Amino acid sequence: MAQSEPENRLGVVEIGAREIYDEVVGLRTDMRSVAEKGEELRADVDDHETRIRSLEQWRYALPVAAVTGVVAAGVTVAKATGKA
């Protein structure tokens, strides 16, 4: 064997149209499966985003509600003691 020729361990490989077609059909099936999973993940992400936004609204609303409650309690105490 000459140095410049690569060693061909597989011999002659022939791939027919049927093998190519079968692989394309398999890839199409795999891609559909991936697309469906992607849609499911997108729905999950959208759901989580909605839940997080809802929790954030509560987080920002709680300090305002707490201050309002303290002020209202203070006004009530002031009125009850006759200082208002």
Buried (B, 14 or more C-beta within 10 A) or exposed (E): EEEEEEEEEEEEEEEEEEEEEEEEEEEEEEEEEEEEEEEEEEEEEEEEEEEEEEEEEEEEEEEEEEEEEEEEEEEEEEEEEEEE
